[in-house]
């Protein structure tokens, strides 16, 4: 697709024609393999990672001074 640069019209056509099908394939793969984030072992009855929780930022001295 991007090999067509600087032909922007050709790039748009290729993205529309090939890109949409590619994204549909990626979406199907992720739909098949995706799991909810709450299914991760860090949640539920499993032990929490060290430093987990709303106060984690206090473990990083420079984080407090971030804008």
N, C-alpha and C positions, 0 to 999 in steps of 0.2 A: 504494500500500500504506500508506504512512505518513500519507496524507491521512485515513485512518480513525481516527487517534488522537483521543480516548483509548479507543476501542473495541478493546481488546486481543484479544478473541476474533476480531473481524473481521480485524484485522491478522495474527493467526496463520494464519487461513484463507487470506488472500491470499498470504502468504509461502509457505505450503505449496503452494497451487494455482498461483500465477504465479511465485513465486520459484524453485521447483525447476526449472521449464522454462527460466527465464532463465539460471540457473546452468549447466544442461546446454548451452545455446547458447554461453555464454562458454567452457566447458570444450572444446567442439568447436572453437571458433575458436583457442584456445590450443594444443590438440593439433595442429591443422593448421599453425600458424605457428611453434610453439616450436622452438628449436634448443638443443642442449646448451651450457652456459656454456663448455665447453672448445672450442667451435667459434668463439668470439670471437677476432678477430685478435690480441688481447693474449696468447694462449697459443700454444704450439707453437713453430714456427720463427720466428714474427714477433717483432719487437723488443718488449720489455717497456716499459710506460709508465714515465716518469721517477719515481723514488722507489718503484717496486714492490718488494715483498719484505717480509720480516718486520720490518725496521728502519724502515719508513715512518713510524712514530709519532714517531721522534726528529726528524723534520723539522718537528714541530709543538710548539713550546715548552710550550704549556699542556696538551698531551696527557699528558705525563709526570706531571703533578700531578693528573690526573683520578682520582676515587675508584675 
